[in-house]
């Protein structure tokens, strides 16, 4: 008998095992639905019950906390659709949204439930059980009826989200301004601003005080950006703006300049300008010749050089500048100095050949902007009056490009008195010599006469008296 009983137990266990083995298996995982409950657009408080239909697994209901939050946990992967019911002040109500599609690969859902408790069509069937009493107890006695509880006092008006003041165009890596300041709440204040920048349903930025923020995008694309606002009673609203992010235009390269840097006035000179554009855009050149004339070219294919000619009407130092434009952005400016009938003097300015004859006539001072006279000396150097005070300040050697301070030459001694004295002495000596010579000549003449007289013979005397 005992063996028979043991045998029966063994057979029973085996049969149970076979039955369990024959049942279909179901892969299941823990999943949840969470969110907030709003009663007539007002955030619910503690004690509002949320029910999940069908009842997947216990627990299938949850009571809201002080901020209207609920969490429903359930097991299962083979359900495609569920509905919600909310019990408020003893009455079960349908919700918005009415249904939720469950996906096999989704673990959690964020769903805000909205309940309207206003008077209905009179059948009181707010709980969906069809008994017409609206209390959800199934006894059909119509305790509340008329569609359920009718609240007292005014109904909260939800806020209005408005993101239209945001920037809707921008470039990769550039800060884009988002502005929700046009949002409003007719019967309260907005307490929370939230922004979803990547359209994934998760709000990336939130603020309790500021309606504005910035964001950068790293990829060229079109982005729907959503603003969600929450008022002081917990009601929410959303608004979406579309932001177009593109690759920024790259400016053309700084143009090159090729041509003569020195010349004479009235003569045409040719210059070549060339730039390239990484975006392969066509290029336009703006050339400022430094004398008040500007040349604007047509748009040319990327990398094409333009040849332009120009003459300057007067002597001077001119700054030639050029920049390239690709119809969106402008290149850096390149510049060079053109010398027309002038010669640079380091540290001061430049000499100007006004007549074009190879001799410089004036000095331009770069600091003061004034022009002063110069004087070319016999040795080819120039005397410069740098400060215009009428006195020479420098001696400039144009051949060696050297500048030295000017100093007054040492005055030669005045020997005019000595020269006069020397002349007088010479004249005196001449006169004296003449007089001495004359005296000597007279003496010689007298001596000669005396000698001649002595040499004459004497006449004989006869003693006869001369006849009367």
C-alpha positions in Angstrom: 0.0 0.0 0.0 2.8 2.4 0.9 4.6 1.6 -2.4 1.4 2.3 -4.3 1.1 5.7 -2.7 4.7 6.6 -3.5 4.1 5.4 -7.0 1.1 7.7 -7.4 3.0 10.7 -6.1 5.8 10.0 -8.6 3.3 9.6 -11.5 1.6 12.9 -10.4 4.8 14.8 -10.4 5.7 13.5 -13.8 2.3 14.5 -15.2 2.7 18.0 -13.8 6.1 18.3 -15.3 4.8 17.1 -18.7 2.0 19.7 -18.5 4.3 22.5 -17.6 6.7 21.5 -20.4 3.9 21.4 -22.8 2.8 25.1 -22.0 4.2 27.7 -24.4 7.1 29.7 -23.0 6.9 33.5 -23.0 10.0 35.7 -22.9 9.3 38.5 -20.5 11.2 41.5 -19.2 10.5 44.2 -16.7 9.1 47.3 -18.3 7.6 50.5 -17.1 5.4 53.4 -18.1 5.8 56.7 -16.2 4.7 60.3 -16.5 2.4 62.9 -14.9 -1.3 63.1 -14.5 -3.3 66.2 -15.2 -6.9 66.7 -14.0 -8.7 69.2 -16.2 -5.3 70.6 -17.2 -4.1 70.9 -13.6 -1.2 68.8 -12.4 -2.6 66.1 -10.0 -1.4 65.7 -6.4 -1.1 62.8 -4.1 -3.7 60.0 -4.2 -4.8 59.9 -7.9 -4.8 56.2 -9.0 -3.6 55.2 -12.4 -4.6 51.8 -13.8 -3.0 50.0 -16.8 -5.5 47.9 -19.0 -5.0 45.0 -19.6 -3.4 44.0 -16.3 -0.1 42.6 -17.5 1.3 41.8 -14.2 1.1 43.0 -10.6 1.4 45.8 -9.6 -0.8 47.3 -12.4 -1.8 50.5 -10.5 0.0 53.3 -8.9 -0.9 56.4 -6.9 0.5 59.8 -8.0 2.9 61.6 -5.7 2.7 65.3 -4.8 4.0 66.3 -8.2 1.5 64.2 -10.1 4.1 61.5 -11.1 3.1 57.9 -11.5 5.0 54.7 -12.5 3.5 51.5 -13.8 5.7 48.4 -13.9 4.8 45.3 -15.8 6.2 42.2 -17.4 5.8 41.0 -20.9 6.9 41.5 -24.5 3.9 40.2 -26.5 1.4 43.0 -25.9 0.9 45.5 -28.7 -1.6 48.0 -27.1 -2.7 49.1 -23.7 -5.1 51.7 -22.3 -5.2 53.8 -19.1 -7.8 54.6 -16.6 -7.5 57.2 -13.8 -9.4 57.2 -10.5 -10.0 60.7 -9.2 -12.3 61.3 -6.1 -13.6 57.8 -6.3 -14.4 57.9 -10.1 -12.6 56.1 -12.9 -12.0 58.2 -16.0 -10.6 57.5 -19.4 -7.4 59.4 -20.4 -5.8 61.2 -23.2 -3.9 59.6 -24.9 -6.5 56.8 -24.8 -4.1 54.0 -26.0 -0.3 53.3 -26.1 1.4 51.1 -28.7 4.0 48.9 -27.1 7.1 48.0 -29.0 9.1 44.9 -28.3 12.4 46.7 -28.0 11.2 49.5 -25.8 11.7 49.2 -22.0 10.3 52.5 -20.8 7.7 55.0 -21.9 7.2 58.6 -20.9 3.4 59.3 -21.1 1.6 62.3 -19.6 -2.1 61.4 -18.9 -4.8 64.0 -19.2 -8.3 63.6 -17.7 -11.4 65.7 -18.3 -14.0 65.5 -15.5 -16.7 67.8 -16.9 -20.3 66.6 -17.3 -20.6 64.0 -20.1 -23.5 62.6 -22.1 -25.4 61.4 -19.1 -24.5 57.7 -19.2 -21.9 58.1 -16.5 -19.7 55.6 -18.3 -16.4 57.3 -17.5 -14.8 54.1 -16.4 -15.5 52.1 -19.5 -17.3 49.2 -17.7 -20.6 50.0 -19.4 -22.8 50.0 -16.2 -23.6 53.7 -16.6 -22.9 54.7 -13.1 -19.5 56.2 -13.6 -18.1 55.0 -10.3 -16.4 52.0 -11.6 -17.7 49.7 -8.9 -19.8 47.7 -11.4 -23.0 47.8 -9.3 -24.9 50.0 -11.8 -26.5 52.2 -9.1 -25.3 55.4 -10.7 -23.8 56.9 -7.5 -22.3 59.8 -9.4 -23.8 59.5 -12.9 -23.8 62.3 -15.5 -20.3 61.5 -16.5 -18.6 61.9 -13.1 -17.2 64.6 -10.9 -17.7 68.2 -11.8 -14.9 70.3 -10.3 -15.6 73.6 -8.6 -13.7 76.8 -9.3 -11.9 77.9 -12.5 -10.0 75.5 -14.8 -6.3 76.1 -15.4 -5.5 77.3 -18.9 -2.4 75.6 -20.3 0.6 77.8 -21.4 1.4 78.5 -25.0 4.9 77.6 -26.1 6.4 79.8 -28.8 9.9 79.3 -30.1 9.6 81.5 -33.2 12.0 84.1 -32.0 14.8 81.5 -32.3 17.5 81.7 -35.0 16.6 79.2 -37.8 19.7 79.3 -39.9 23.3 78.8 -38.9 26.7 77.1 -39.6 28.5 74.1 -38.3 30.2 74.9 -35.0 28.4 78.3 -34.7 26.3 79.1 -31.6 22.7 79.3 -32.5 20.4 81.4 -30.3 17.1 79.8 -29.1 14.5 82.1 -27.7 11.2 81.1 -26.0 10.4 84.5 -24.7 7.2 84.8 -26.8 5.7 81.9 -24.8 2.9 82.9 -22.5 0.4 81.7 -19.9 -2.9 83.6 -19.7 -3.7 82.7 -16.1 -0.4 82.1 -14.5 3.4 82.1 -15.1 5.8 79.8 -16.9 8.0 78.1 -14.5 10.1 75.8 -16.7 11.6 76.1 -20.2 13.0 72.9 -21.8 14.7 72.4 -25.2 15.1 69.2 -27.2 17.8 69.9 -29.8 18.1 66.5 -31.5 14.4 65.5 -31.8 14.9 62.3 -29.7 12.1 63.1 -27.2 14.7 63.8 -24.4 15.0 67.5 -23.4 18.7 68.4 -23.4 18.4 71.8 -21.6 16.1 73.2 -19.0 15.8 76.4 -17.0 13.5 77.7 -14.4 14.3 81.3 -15.1 15.7 81.9 -18.6 13.7 81.5 -21.8 16.8 81.6 -23.9 19.8 79.4 -24.5 22.4 78.6 -27.2 23.4 75.4 -28.9 25.9 74.3 -31.6 25.5 71.6 -34.2 28.4 69.7 -35.6 26.8 68.2 -38.7 25.3 69.9 -41.7 21.6 69.0 -41.6 18.0 70.2 -40.9 17.1 70.0 -37.2 13.6 70.1 -35.6 14.1 71.7 -32.2 11.3 71.5 -29.7 10.5 73.9 -26.8 8.4 72.6 -23.9 7.1 75.1 -21.4 5.4 74.3 -18.0 3.3 76.7 -16.1 3.0 77.2 -12.3 0.3 74.6 -12.1 2.2 72.0 -14.1 0.4 72.3 -17.5 2.6 72.0 -20.5 2.8 72.9 -24.2 5.3 72.5 -26.9 6.4 74.3 -30.1 8.9 73.2 -32.7 11.2 75.3 -35.0 13.2 73.9 -37.8 16.9 75.0 -37.9 18.9 74.6 -41.1 22.6 74.1 -40.4 25.0 74.4 -43.3 28.7 74.4 -44.0 30.2 77.9 -43.7 31.5 79.5 -46.8 35.3 79.7 -47.0 36.7 83.0 -48.1 39.0 83.3 -51.1 42.7 83.4 -50.5 44.6 86.7 -50.2 45.3 87.8 -53.8 48.8 88.0 -55.1 50.2 91.2 -56.8 52.7 91.2 -59.6 54.1 94.3 -61.3 56.6 97.2 -61.1 57.0 98.9 -57.8 58.7 102.1 -59.1 57.9 104.3 -62.0 57.4 107.8 -63.4 54.1 109.8 -63.6 52.0 109.7 -66.6 53.2 106.2 -67.7 50.9 103.2 -67.7 52.0 100.1 -65.8 50.4 96.6 -65.9 49.7 94.5 -62.8 48.5 90.9 -62.3 46.2 89.8 -59.5 45.2 86.2 -58.6 43.2 84.4 -55.9 41.8 80.9 -55.4 38.6 79.7 -53.6 38.4 76.4 -51.7 34.6 76.2 -52.5 35.4 76.6 -56.2 33.3 79.8 -56.3 33.8 82.5 -59.0 35.9 85.4 -57.8 35.6 89.2 -58.2 38.6 91.6 -57.5 38.4 95.0 -56.0 41.6 97.1 -56.7 42.4 100.4 -55.0 45.2 102.2 -56.8 45.9 104.6 -53.9 45.1 107.8 -55.9 41.4 107.7 -55.5 40.7 105.3 -58.4 39.2 101.9 -57.8 38.8 99.0 -60.3 36.1 96.4 -59.9 36.4 93.3 -62.1 33.7 90.9 -63.4 33.4 87.5 -61.7 36.0 85.2 -63.0 36.5 81.4 -62.7 38.2 80.2 -59.6 42.0 80.8 -59.8 41.9 83.0 -62.9 44.3 85.9 -62.8 43.2 89.4 -63.9 45.6 91.8 -65.7 44.9 95.5 -65.1 46.8 98.7 -66.2 47.1 102.1 -64.4 49.0 105.3 -64.5 49.6 107.9 -61.8 49.2 111.6 -62.6 51.6 113.0 -60.0 54.7 112.1 -58.1 54.1 110.4 -54.8 54.1 107.2 -52.7 50.9 105.2 -53.4 49.5 102.2 -51.4 48.0 99.7 -53.9 45.5 97.3 -52.2 43.4 94.4 -53.6 40.9 91.9 -52.1 38.8 89.1 -53.6 35.1 88.4 -53.2 33.3 85.1 -53.9 29.7 86.6 -53.7 29.5 85.6 -50.0 32.8 86.4 -48.2 35.7 88.7 -48.7 39.4 87.6 -48.6 42.1 89.2 -46.6 43.5 92.4 -48.2 46.9 92.4 -49.8 48.8 95.6 -50.4 52.1 96.9 -51.8 53.8 100.3 -52.1 54.2 102.0 -55.5 56.8 104.8 -55.8 56.2 107.3 -58.6 59.1 109.8 -59.1 60.0 109.5 -55.4 62.9 108.1 -53.4 62.4 106.7 -49.9 64.5 108.3 -47.1 64.6 105.8 -44.2 63.1 107.2 -41.0 61.9 110.5 -42.5 59.8 110.1 -45.6 60.6 110.4 -49.3 62.2 112.8 -51.8 59.9 114.0 -54.6 61.0 114.8 -58.2 58.2 117.2 -59.1 59.7 118.1 -62.5 60.6 114.6 -63.5 64.1 115.7 -64.4 66.0 113.3 -62.1 66.6 116.0 -59.5 64.6 115.9 -56.3 62.8 119.1 -55.4 61.2 118.5 -52.0 61.0 116.2 -49.0 57.7 114.7 -47.8 57.7 114.1 -44.0 55.7 110.9 -43.2 55.1 112.0 -39.6 53.8 115.5 -40.2 52.7 115.1 -43.8 54.4 118.4 -44.7 56.7 119.0 -47.6 59.9 121.1 -47.4 62.6 122.2 -49.8 65.8 120.4 -50.4 69.1 121.5 -51.9 71.3 119.3 -54.1 75.0 120.0 -53.5 77.9 119.7 -56.0 78.9 116.3 -54.6 75.4 114.9 -55.3 74.2 114.9 -51.7 71.0 116.6 -50.6 70.5 119.0 -47.7 67.2 118.3 -45.9 65.1 120.6 -43.8 63.2 117.9 -41.9 61.1 120.2 -39.6 60.5 123.1 -42.0 62.2 125.7 -39.8 64.3 127.0 -42.7 67.5 125.4 -41.4 69.2 122.3 -42.7 68.8 119.2 -40.5 70.4 116.4 -42.5 72.8 115.6 -45.3 71.4 112.7 -47.4 73.7 110.6 -49.7 71.3 109.1 -52.3 74.0 106.8 -53.6 74.8 105.1 -50.3 71.3 105.8 -48.8 73.0 107.3 -45.7 71.6 110.1 -43.6 73.9 112.2 -41.3 73.2 115.2 -39.2 74.0 118.5 -40.8 76.6 120.8 -39.2 77.5 124.3 -40.2 81.0 124.5 -42.0 83.8 126.2 -40.0 84.1 129.8 -41.3 87.5 130.7 -42.9 89.5 133.5 -41.1 89.2 137.1 -42.5 92.7 138.0 -43.8 91.6 141.1 -45.8 93.5 143.5 -43.5 96.6 141.5 -43.8 96.2 141.5 -47.5 95.8 145.3 -47.6 98.8 145.7 -45.4 100.8 143.4 -47.5 99.8 145.4 -50.6 100.7 148.6 -48.9 104.1 147.2 -47.9 104.6 145.9 -51.3 103.7 149.3 -52.8 105.9 151.0 -50.3 108.8 148.7 -51.2 108.2 149.3 -54.9 108.1 153.1 -54.4 111.1 152.9 -52.1 113.0 150.8 -54.6 112.1 153.2 -57.3 113.3 156.2 -55.3 116.5 154.4 -54.4 117.1 153.4 -57.9 116.4 157.0 -59.1 118.8 158.4 -56.5 121.4 155.9 -57.6 120.8 156.8 -61.2 121.3 160.5 -60.5 124.4 159.8 -58.6 125.7 157.7 -61.4 124.8 160.4 -63.9 126.5 163.1 -61.8 129.6 161.0 -61.4 129.7 160.3 -65.1 129.4 164.0 -65.9 132.1 164.9 -63.4 134.3 162.3 -64.9 133.7 163.5 -68.4 134.5 167.0 -67.4 137.8 166.1 -65.9 138.7 164.3 -69.0 138.4 167.4 -71.3 141.8 169.3 -72.1 142.3 172.9 -70.7 142.6 175.9 -73.1 145.9 178.0 -73.3 145.8 181.6 -72.1 147.5 184.4 -74.4 147.2 187.3 -72.1 145.7 189.5 -74.8 142.7 191.5 -73.9 139.7 191.0 -75.8 138.9 193.5 -78.4 136.3 196.1 -77.6 
